[in-house]
């Protein structure tokens, strides 16, 4: 199963939010304090193919990885 927004490998599904998929963030809060990286994210990933959604239908999904990109704050 493959389309231009997602890849699948060994039961892992990766959605490319930076370059392909339409990501609609409703809220995003990330902070660093002492020894804690705290985050809260709410949103939707759109433009995932109908065939990929059909493949996922009825499956249990869990979050396996998060990637944060450091940007210049200036």
PDB file of N, CA, C and O in Angstrom:
ATOM      1  N   UNK A   1       0.834  -1.167   0.000  1.00  0.00           N
ATOM      2  CA  UNK A   1       0.000   0.000   0.000  1.00  0.00           C
ATOM      3  C   UNK A   1       0.881   1.233   0.000  1.00  0.00           C
ATOM      4  O   UNK A   1       1.730   1.410   0.874  1.00  0.00           O
ATOM      5  N   UNK A   2       0.670   2.078  -0.988  1.00  0.00           N
ATOM      6  CA  UNK A   2       1.502   3.267  -1.103  1.00  0.00           C
ATOM      7  C   UNK A   2       0.760   4.328  -1.896  1.00  0.00           C
ATOM      8  O   UNK A   2       0.081   4.016  -2.875  1.00  0.00           O
ATOM      9  N   UNK A   3       0.883   5.545  -1.490  1.00  0.00           N
ATOM     10  CA  UNK A   3       0.417   6.682  -2.267  1.00  0.00           C
ATOM     11  C   UNK A   3       1.389   7.818  -2.001  1.00  0.00           C
ATOM     12  O   UNK A   3       2.367   7.628  -1.278  1.00  0.00           O
ATOM     13  N   UNK A   4       1.149   8.977  -2.559  1.00  0.00           N
ATOM     14  CA  UNK A   4       2.151  10.037  -2.431  1.00  0.00           C
ATOM     15  C   UNK A   4       2.150  10.734  -1.078  1.00  0.00           C
ATOM     16  O   UNK A   4       3.014  11.576  -0.833  1.00  0.00           O
ATOM     17  N   UNK A   5       1.212  10.416  -0.192  1.00  0.00           N
ATOM     18  CA  UNK A   5       1.202  11.037   1.128  1.00  0.00           C
ATOM     19  C   UNK A   5       1.647  10.095   2.235  1.00  0.00           C
ATOM     20  O   UNK A   5       2.060  10.550   3.302  1.00  0.00           O
ATOM     21  N   UNK A   6       1.570   8.792   2.001  1.00  0.00           N
ATOM     22  CA  UNK A   6       1.866   7.845   3.062  1.00  0.00           C
ATOM     23  C   UNK A   6       2.749   6.716   2.553  1.00  0.00           C
ATOM     24  O   UNK A   6       2.757   6.402   1.363  1.00  0.00           O
ATOM     25  N   UNK A   7       3.479   6.121   3.459  1.00  0.00           N
ATOM     26  CA  UNK A   7       4.250   4.921   3.144  1.00  0.00           C
ATOM     27  C   UNK A   7       3.962   3.886   4.219  1.00  0.00           C
ATOM     28  O   UNK A   7       3.592   4.230   5.341  1.00  0.00           O
ATOM     29  N   UNK A   8       4.130   2.643   3.875  1.00  0.00           N
ATOM     30  CA  UNK A   8       3.868   1.563   4.812  1.00  0.00           C
ATOM     31  C   UNK A   8       5.033   0.594   4.777  1.00  0.00           C
ATOM     32  O   UNK A   8       5.488   0.188   3.707  1.00  0.00           O
ATOM     33  N   UNK A   9       5.512   0.227   5.956  1.00  0.00           N
ATOM     34  CA  UNK A   9       6.637  -0.686   6.051  1.00  0.00           C
ATOM     35  C   UNK A   9       6.531  -1.453   7.354  1.00  0.00           C
ATOM     36  O   UNK A   9       6.529  -0.852   8.429  1.00  0.00           O
ATOM     37  N   UNK A  10       6.443  -2.762   7.275  1.00  0.00           N
ATOM     38  CA  UNK A  10       6.398  -3.603   8.476  1.00  0.00           C
ATOM     39  C   UNK A  10       5.355  -3.120   9.487  1.00  0.00           C
ATOM     40  O   UNK A  10       5.678  -2.892  10.652  1.00  0.00           O
ATOM     41  N   UNK A  11       4.129  -2.969   9.048  1.00  0.00           N
ATOM     42  CA  UNK A  11       3.015  -2.532   9.902  1.00  0.00           C
ATOM     43  C   UNK A  11       3.183  -1.122  10.456  1.00  0.00           C
ATOM     44  O   UNK A  11       2.528  -0.760  11.434  1.00  0.00           O
ATOM     45  N   UNK A  12       4.047  -0.328   9.849  1.00  0.00           N
ATOM     46  CA  UNK A  12       4.205   1.077  10.236  1.00  0.00           C
ATOM     47  C   UNK A  12       3.686   1.930   9.087  1.00  0.00           C
ATOM     48  O   UNK A  12       4.031   1.697   7.929  1.00  0.00           O
ATOM     49  N   UNK A  13       2.871   2.900   9.402  1.00  0.00           N
ATOM     50  CA  UNK A  13       2.339   3.806   8.396  1.00  0.00           C
ATOM     51  C   UNK A  13       2.874   5.191   8.712  1.00  0.00           C
ATOM     52  O   UNK A  13       2.683   5.699   9.817  1.00  0.00           O
ATOM     53  N   UNK A  14       3.535   5.796   7.755  1.00  0.00           N
ATOM     54  CA  UNK A  14       4.116   7.120   7.930  1.00  0.00           C
ATOM     55  C   UNK A  14       3.365   8.093   7.032  1.00  0.00           C
ATOM     56  O   UNK A  14       3.244   7.867   5.828  1.00  0.00           O
ATOM     57  N   UNK A  15       2.867   9.161   7.608  1.00  0.00           N
ATOM     58  CA  UNK A  15       2.183  10.202   6.853  1.00  0.00           C
ATOM     59  C   UNK A  15       3.119  11.396   6.777  1.00  0.00           C
ATOM     60  O   UNK A  15       3.505  11.957   7.803  1.00  0.00           O
ATOM     61  N   UNK A  16       3.482  11.783   5.563  1.00  0.00           N
ATOM     62  CA  UNK A  16       4.420  12.887   5.343  1.00  0.00           C
ATOM     63  C   UNK A  16       3.675  14.212   5.441  1.00  0.00           C
ATOM     64  O   UNK A  16       3.117  14.690   4.453  1.00  0.00           O
ATOM     65  N   UNK A  17       3.667  14.801   6.623  1.00  0.00           N
ATOM     66  CA  UNK A  17       2.919  16.035   6.864  1.00  0.00           C
ATOM     67  C   UNK A  17       3.653  17.274   6.368  1.00  0.00           C
ATOM     68  O   UNK A  17       3.022  18.301   6.119  1.00  0.00           O
ATOM     69  N   UNK A  18       4.955  17.198   6.222  1.00  0.00           N
ATOM     70  CA  UNK A  18       5.715  18.360   5.750  1.00  0.00           C
ATOM     71  C   UNK A  18       5.616  18.537   4.239  1.00  0.00           C
ATOM     72  O   UNK A  18       5.553  19.666   3.753  1.00  0.00           O
ATOM     73  N   UNK A  19       5.602  17.439   3.496  1.00  0.00           N
ATOM     74  CA  UNK A  19       5.747  17.541   2.052  1.00  0.00           C
ATOM     75  C   UNK A  19       4.564  17.082   1.223  1.00  0.00           C
ATOM     76  O   UNK A  19       4.478  17.436   0.047  1.00  0.00           O
ATOM     77  N   UNK A  20       3.649  16.308   1.788  1.00  0.00           N
ATOM     78  CA  UNK A  20       2.620  15.751   0.921  1.00  0.00           C
ATOM     79  C   UNK A  20       1.210  15.891   1.468  1.00  0.00           C
ATOM     80  O   UNK A  20       0.355  16.485   0.811  1.00  0.00           O
ATOM     81  N   UNK A  21       0.952  15.370   2.632  1.00  0.00           N
ATOM     82  CA  UNK A  21      -0.413  15.336   3.150  1.00  0.00           C
ATOM     83  C   UNK A  21      -0.859  16.723   3.599  1.00  0.00           C
ATOM     84  O   UNK A  21      -0.048  17.551   4.012  1.00  0.00           O
ATOM     85  N   UNK A  22      -2.145  16.951   3.510  1.00  0.00           N
ATOM     86  CA  UNK A  22      -2.714  18.209   3.987  1.00  0.00           C
ATOM     87  C   UNK A  22      -2.997  18.050   5.473  1.00  0.00           C
ATOM     88  O   UNK A  22      -3.863  17.273   5.873  1.00  0.00           O
ATOM     89  N   UNK A  23      -2.266  18.786   6.273  1.00  0.00           N
ATOM     90  CA  UNK A  23      -2.379  18.703   7.725  1.00  0.00           C
ATOM     91  C   UNK A  23      -3.143  19.912   8.234  1.00  0.00           C
ATOM     92  O   UNK A  23      -2.743  21.053   8.005  1.00  0.00           O
ATOM     93  N   UNK A  24      -4.239  19.657   8.923  1.00  0.00           N
ATOM     94  CA  UNK A  24      -5.050  20.724   9.492  1.00  0.00           C
ATOM     95  C   UNK A  24      -4.906  20.664  11.006  1.00  0.00           C
ATOM     96  O   UNK A  24      -5.504  19.811  11.661  1.00  0.00           O
ATOM     97  N   UNK A  25      -4.110  21.575  11.556  1.00  0.00           N
ATOM     98  CA  UNK A  25      -3.863  21.614  13.002  1.00  0.00           C
ATOM     99  C   UNK A  25      -4.920  22.496  13.663  1.00  0.00           C
ATOM    100  O   UNK A  25      -5.078  23.662  13.304  1.00  0.00           O
ATOM    101  N   UNK A  26      -5.629  21.939  14.614  1.00  0.00           N
ATOM    102  CA  UNK A  26      -6.607  22.708  15.378  1.00  0.00           C
ATOM    103  C   UNK A  26      -5.946  23.368  16.577  1.00  0.00           C
ATOM    104  O   UNK A  26      -6.290  24.492  16.941  1.00  0.00           O
ATOM    105  N   UNK A  27      -4.997  22.668  17.190  1.00  0.00           N
ATOM    106  CA  UNK A  27      -4.225  23.259  18.273  1.00  0.00           C
ATOM    107  C   UNK A  27      -2.874  22.566  18.341  1.00  0.00           C
ATOM    108  O   UNK A  27      -2.766  21.364  18.099  1.00  0.00           O
ATOM    109  N   UNK A  28      -1.847  23.335  18.673  1.00  0.00           N
ATOM    110  CA  UNK A  28      -0.498  22.807  18.803  1.00  0.00           C
ATOM    111  C   UNK A  28       0.197  23.584  19.904  1.00  0.00           C
ATOM    112  O   UNK A  28       0.271  24.813  19.866  1.00  0.00           O
ATOM    113  N   UNK A  29       0.699  22.864  20.871  1.00  0.00           N
ATOM    114  CA  UNK A  29       1.423  23.489  21.964  1.00  0.00           C
ATOM    115  C   UNK A  29       2.612  22.589  22.294  1.00  0.00           C
ATOM    116  O   UNK A  29       2.439  21.423  22.648  1.00  0.00           O
ATOM    117  N   UNK A  30       3.820  23.141  22.174  1.00  0.00           N
ATOM    118  CA  UNK A  30       5.035  22.398  22.485  1.00  0.00           C
ATOM    119  C   UNK A  30       5.877  23.260  23.408  1.00  0.00           C
ATOM    120  O   UNK A  30       6.051  24.453  23.158  1.00  0.00           O
ATOM    121  N   UNK A  31       6.394  22.676  24.460  1.00  0.00           N
ATOM    122  CA  UNK A  31       7.211  23.432  25.389  1.00  0.00           C
ATOM    123  C   UNK A  31       8.300  22.571  26.009  1.00  0.00           C
ATOM    124  O   UNK A  31       8.164  21.354  26.135  1.00  0.00           O
ATOM    125  N   UNK A  32       9.378  23.233  26.390  1.00  0.00           N
ATOM    126  CA  UNK A  32      10.493  22.548  27.040  1.00  0.00           C
ATOM    127  C   UNK A  32      10.710  23.221  28.387  1.00  0.00           C
ATOM    128  O   UNK A  32      10.852  24.440  28.473  1.00  0.00           O
ATOM    129  N   UNK A  33      10.733  22.410  29.432  1.00  0.00           N
ATOM    130  CA  UNK A  33      10.982  22.920  30.777  1.00  0.00           C
ATOM    131  C   UNK A  33      11.752  21.864  31.548  1.00  0.00           C
ATOM    132  O   UNK A  33      11.298  20.729  31.695  1.00  0.00           O
ATOM    133  N   UNK A  34      12.909  22.244  32.033  1.00  0.00           N
ATOM    134  CA  UNK A  34      13.746  21.332  32.809  1.00  0.00           C
ATOM    135  C   UNK A  34      14.026  20.073  32.007  1.00  0.00           C
ATOM    136  O   UNK A  34      14.681  20.141  30.967  1.00  0.00           O
ATOM    137  N   UNK A  35      13.549  18.939  32.461  1.00  0.00           N
ATOM    138  CA  UNK A  35      13.819  17.682  31.766  1.00  0.00           C
ATOM    139  C   UNK A  35      12.572  17.131  31.077  1.00  0.00           C
ATOM    140  O   UNK A  35      12.454  15.921  30.886  1.00  0.00           O
ATOM    141  N   UNK A  36      11.633  18.018  30.698  1.00  0.00           N
ATOM    142  CA  UNK A  36      10.363  17.588  30.111  1.00  0.00           C
ATOM    143  C   UNK A  36      10.129  18.294  28.774  1.00  0.00           C
ATOM    144  O   UNK A  36      10.272  19.512  28.669  1.00  0.00           O
ATOM    145  N   UNK A  37       9.774  17.522  27.769  1.00  0.00           N
ATOM    146  CA  UNK A  37       9.286  18.050  26.485  1.00  0.00           C
ATOM    147  C   UNK A  37       7.791  17.768  26.479  1.00  0.00           C
ATOM    148  O   UNK A  37       7.368  16.622  26.323  1.00  0.00           O
ATOM    149  N   UNK A  38       7.007  18.800  26.648  1.00  0.00           N
ATOM    150  CA  UNK A  38       5.556  18.638  26.733  1.00  0.00           C
ATOM    151  C   UNK A  38       4.924  19.058  25.422  1.00  0.00           C
ATOM    152  O   UNK A  38       5.361  20.021  24.792  1.00  0.00           O
ATOM    153  N   UNK A  39       3.884  18.325  25.008  1.00  0.00           N
ATOM    154  CA  UNK A  39       3.214  18.686  23.764  1.00  0.00           C
ATOM    155  C   UNK A  39       1.753  18.282  23.824  1.00  0.00           C
ATOM    156  O   UNK A  39       1.364  17.366  24.549  1.00  0.00           O
ATOM    157  N   UNK A  40       0.959  18.995  23.042  1.00  0.00           N
ATOM    158  CA  UNK A  40      -0.454  18.707  22.866  1.00  0.00           C
ATOM    159  C   UNK A  40      -0.791  19.055  21.428  1.00  0.00           C
ATOM    160  O   UNK A  40      -0.557  20.180  20.987  1.00  0.00           O
ATOM    161  N   UNK A  41      -1.338  18.099  20.695  1.00  0.00           N
ATOM    162  CA  UNK A  41      -1.650  18.313  19.285  1.00  0.00           C
ATOM    163  C   UNK A  41      -3.058  17.796  19.014  1.00  0.00           C
ATOM    164  O   UNK A  41      -3.433  16.710  19.456  1.00  0.00           O
ATOM    165  N   UNK A  42      -3.816  18.579  18.293  1.00  0.00           N
ATOM    166  CA  UNK A  42      -5.142  18.165  17.863  1.00  0.00           C
ATOM    167  C   UNK A  42      -5.311  18.604  16.420  1.00  0.00           C
ATOM    168  O   UNK A  42      -5.041  19.758  16.086  1.00  0.00           O
ATOM    169  N   UNK A  43      -5.751  17.706  15.569  1.00  0.00           N
ATOM    170  CA  UNK A  43      -5.939  18.078  14.180  1.00  0.00           C
ATOM    171  C   UNK A  43      -6.381  16.917  13.316  1.00  0.00           C
ATOM    172  O   UNK A  43      -6.765  15.856  13.809  1.00  0.00           O
ATOM    173  N   UNK A  44      -6.316  17.145  12.006  1.00  0.00           N
ATOM    174  CA  UNK A  44      -6.724  16.158  11.020  1.00  0.00           C
ATOM    175  C   UNK A  44      -5.687  16.067   9.925  1.00  0.00           C
ATOM    176  O   UNK A  44      -5.040  17.059   9.587  1.00  0.00           O
ATOM    177  N   UNK A  45      -5.528  14.884   9.372  1.00  0.00           N
ATOM    178  CA  UNK A  45      -4.686  14.692   8.198  1.00  0.00           C
ATOM    179  C   UNK A  45      -5.625  14.391   7.051  1.00  0.00           C
ATOM    180  O   UNK A  45      -6.372  13.413   7.087  1.00  0.00           O
ATOM    181  N   UNK A  46      -5.585  15.237   6.030  1.00  0.00           N
ATOM    182  CA  UNK A  46      -6.470  15.081   4.877  1.00  0.00           C
ATOM    183  C   UNK A  46      -5.654  14.643   3.667  1.00  0.00           C
ATOM    184  O   UNK A  46      -4.429  14.550   3.736  1.00  0.00           O
ATOM    185  N   UNK A  47      -6.310  14.386   2.607  1.00  0.00           N
ATOM    186  CA  UNK A  47      -5.730  13.944   1.325  1.00  0.00           C
ATOM    187  C   UNK A  47      -5.056  12.582   1.419  1.00  0.00           C
ATOM    188  O   UNK A  47      -4.185  12.266   0.608  1.00  0.00           O
ATOM    189  N   UNK A  48      -5.448  11.771   2.401  1.00  0.00           N
ATOM    190  CA  UNK A  48      -5.006  10.387   2.444  1.00  0.00           C
ATOM    191  C   UNK A  48      -5.908   9.628   1.473  1.00  0.00           C
ATOM    192  O   UNK A  48      -7.124   9.815   1.477  1.00  0.00           O
ATOM    193  N   UNK A  49      -5.321   8.784   0.654  1.00  0.00           N
ATOM    194  CA  UNK A  49      -6.083   8.121  -0.400  1.00  0.00           C
ATOM    195  C   UNK A  49      -7.202   7.245   0.160  1.00  0.00           C
ATOM    196  O   UNK A  49      -7.108   6.719   1.269  1.00  0.00           O
ATOM    197  N   UNK A  50      -8.252   7.105  -0.629  1.00  0.00           N
ATOM    198  CA  UNK A  50      -9.386   6.273  -0.234  1.00  0.00           C
ATOM    199  C   UNK A  50      -8.955   4.822  -0.023  1.00  0.00           C
ATOM    200  O   UNK A  50      -9.458   4.150   0.878  1.00  0.00           O
ATOM    201  N   UNK A  51      -8.030   4.340  -0.847  1.00  0.00           N
ATOM    202  CA  UNK A  51      -7.577   2.953  -0.699  1.00  0.00           C
ATOM    203  C   UNK A  51      -6.812   2.772   0.611  1.00  0.00           C
ATOM    204  O   UNK A  51      -6.938   1.731   1.256  1.00  0.00           O
ATOM    205  N   UNK A  52      -6.014   3.778   1.018  1.00  0.00           N
ATOM    206  CA  UNK A  52      -5.292   3.693   2.291  1.00  0.00           C
ATOM    207  C   UNK A  52      -6.274   3.710   3.451  1.00  0.00           C
ATOM    208  O   UNK A  52      -6.128   2.938   4.399  1.00  0.00           O
ATOM    209  N   UNK A  53      -7.268   4.579   3.385  1.00  0.00           N
ATOM    210  CA  UNK A  53      -8.269   4.630   4.448  1.00  0.00           C
ATOM    211  C   UNK A  53      -9.029   3.315   4.535  1.00  0.00           C
ATOM    212  O   UNK A  53      -9.340   2.856   5.635  1.00  0.00           O
ATOM    213  N   UNK A  54      -9.333   2.703   3.400  1.00  0.00           N
ATOM    214  CA  UNK A  54     -10.008   1.405   3.387  1.00  0.00           C
ATOM    215  C   UNK A  54      -9.126   0.342   4.043  1.00  0.00           C
ATOM    216  O   UNK A  54      -9.617  -0.492   4.804  1.00  0.00           O
ATOM    217  N   UNK A  55      -7.814   0.373   3.744  1.00  0.00           N
ATOM    218  CA  UNK A  55      -6.878  -0.578   4.344  1.00  0.00           C
ATOM    219  C   UNK A  55      -6.846  -0.447   5.869  1.00  0.00           C
ATOM    220  O   UNK A  55      -6.669  -1.439   6.576  1.00  0.00           O
ATOM    221  N   UNK A  56      -7.017   0.770   6.370  1.00  0.00           N
ATOM    222  CA  UNK A  56      -6.950   1.023   7.809  1.00  0.00           C
ATOM    223  C   UNK A  56      -8.270   0.792   8.527  1.00  0.00           C
ATOM    224  O   UNK A  56      -8.299   0.650   9.749  1.00  0.00           O
ATOM    225  N   UNK A  57      -9.349   0.755   7.782  1.00  0.00           N
ATOM    226  CA  UNK A  57     -10.672   0.621   8.373  1.00  0.00           C
ATOM    227  C   UNK A  57     -10.747  -0.634   9.237  1.00  0.00           C
ATOM    228  O   UNK A  57     -10.392  -1.727   8.795  1.00  0.00           O
ATOM    229  N   UNK A  58     -11.209  -0.467  10.464  1.00  0.00           N
ATOM    230  CA  UNK A  58     -11.337  -1.583  11.389  1.00  0.00           C
ATOM    231  C   UNK A  58     -10.062  -1.942  12.123  1.00  0.00           C
ATOM    232  O   UNK A  58     -10.064  -2.853  12.951  1.00  0.00           O
ATOM    233  N   UNK A  59      -8.965  -1.241  11.837  1.00  0.00           N
ATOM    234  CA  UNK A  59      -7.691  -1.521  12.489  1.00  0.00           C
ATOM    235  C   UNK A  59      -7.523  -0.655  13.731  1.00  0.00           C
ATOM    236  O   UNK A  59      -8.054   0.453  13.805  1.00  0.00           O
ATOM    237  N   UNK A  60      -6.781  -1.171  14.701  1.00  0.00           N
ATOM    238  CA  UNK A  60      -6.393  -0.366  15.854  1.00  0.00           C
ATOM    239  C   UNK A  60      -5.067   0.299  15.509  1.00  0.00           C
ATOM    240  O   UNK A  60      -4.129  -0.372  15.078  1.00  0.00           O
ATOM    241  N   UNK A  61      -4.985   1.598  15.693  1.00  0.00           N
ATOM    242  CA  UNK A  61      -3.761   2.342  15.425  1.00  0.00           C
ATOM    243  C   UNK A  61      -3.250   2.946  16.720  1.00  0.00           C
ATOM    244  O   UNK A  61      -4.037   3.337  17.582  1.00  0.00           O
ATOM    245  N   UNK A  62      -1.932   3.024  16.856  1.00  0.00           N
ATOM    246  CA  UNK A  62      -1.340   3.711  17.997  1.00  0.00           C
ATOM    247  C   UNK A  62      -0.208   4.585  17.473  1.00  0.00           C
ATOM    248  O   UNK A  62       0.382   4.296  16.432  1.00  0.00           O
ATOM    249  N   UNK A  63       0.081   5.634  18.187  1.00  0.00           N
ATOM    250  CA  UNK A  63       1.154   6.538  17.822  1.00  0.00           C
ATOM    251  C   UNK A  63       2.485   5.862  18.105  1.00  0.00           C
ATOM    252  O   UNK A  63       2.714   5.374  19.211  1.00  0.00           O
ATOM    253  N   UNK A  64       3.366   5.833  17.107  1.00  0.00           N
ATOM    254  CA  UNK A  64       4.642   5.138  17.266  1.00  0.00           C
ATOM    255  C   UNK A  64       5.834   6.079  17.290  1.00  0.00           C
ATOM    256  O   UNK A  64       6.883   5.724  17.827  1.00  0.00           O
ATOM    257  N   UNK A  65       5.699   7.268  16.724  1.00  0.00           N
ATOM    258  CA  UNK A  65       6.855   8.159  16.642  1.00  0.00           C
ATOM    259  C   UNK A  65       6.396   9.587  16.403  1.00  0.00           C
ATOM    260  O   UNK A  65       5.415   9.823  15.698  1.00  0.00           O
ATOM    261  N   UNK A  66       7.104  10.531  16.989  1.00  0.00           N
ATOM    262  CA  UNK A  66       6.887  11.952  16.741  1.00  0.00           C
ATOM    263  C   UNK A  66       8.210  12.555  16.295  1.00  0.00           C
ATOM    264  O   UNK A  66       9.268  12.169  16.791  1.00  0.00           O
ATOM    265  N   UNK A  67       8.158  13.479  15.384  1.00  0.00           N
ATOM    266  CA  UNK A  67       9.350  14.191  14.954  1.00  0.00           C
ATOM    267  C   UNK A  67       9.099  15.679  15.112  1.00  0.00           C
ATOM    268  O   UNK A  67       8.128  16.207  14.572  1.00  0.00           O
ATOM    269  N   UNK A  68       9.960  16.352  15.844  1.00  0.00           N
ATOM    270  CA  UNK A  68       9.904  17.787  15.991  1.00  0.00           C
ATOM    271  C   UNK A  68      11.057  18.383  15.210  1.00  0.00           C
ATOM    272  O   UNK A  68      12.170  17.860  15.262  1.00  0.00           O
ATOM    273  N   UNK A  69      10.816  19.467  14.487  1.00  0.00           N
ATOM    274  CA  UNK A  69      11.839  20.141  13.720  1.00  0.00           C
ATOM    275  C   UNK A  69      12.126  21.484  14.396  1.00  0.00           C
ATOM    276  O   UNK A  69      11.210  22.272  14.635  1.00  0.00           O
ATOM    277  N   UNK A  70      13.390  21.739  14.699  1.00  0.00           N
ATOM    278  CA  UNK A  70      13.778  23.000  15.321  1.00  0.00           C
ATOM    279  C   UNK A  70      13.807  24.079  14.254  1.00  0.00           C
ATOM    280  O   UNK A  70      14.428  23.909  13.204  1.00  0.00           O
ATOM    281  N   UNK A  71      13.136  25.184  14.524  1.00  0.00           N
ATOM    282  CA  UNK A  71      13.121  26.313  13.593  1.00  0.00           C
ATOM    283  C   UNK A  71      13.701  27.537  14.292  1.00  0.00           C
ATOM    284  O   UNK A  71      13.677  27.639  15.518  1.00  0.00           O
ATOM    285  N   UNK A  72      14.209  28.441  13.509  1.00  0.00           N
ATOM    286  CA  UNK A  72      14.766  29.679  14.048  1.00  0.00           C
ATOM    287  C   UNK A  72      13.607  30.553  14.534  1.00  0.00           C
ATOM    288  O   UNK A  72      12.691  30.863  13.773  1.00  0.00           O
ATOM    289  N   UNK A  73      13.656  30.935  15.772  1.00  0.00           N
ATOM    290  CA  UNK A  73      12.576  31.716  16.376  1.00  0.00           C
ATOM    291  C   UNK A  73      12.603  33.184  15.979  1.00  0.00           C
ATOM    292  O   UNK A  73      11.671  33.915  16.314  1.00  0.00           O
ATOM    293  N   UNK A  74      13.622  33.638  15.285  1.00  0.00           N
ATOM    294  CA  UNK A  74      13.708  35.073  14.967  1.00  0.00           C
ATOM    295  C   UNK A  74      12.891  35.459  13.769  1.00  0.00           C
ATOM    296  O   UNK A  74      12.869  36.630  13.388  1.00  0.00           O
TER     297      UNK A  74
END
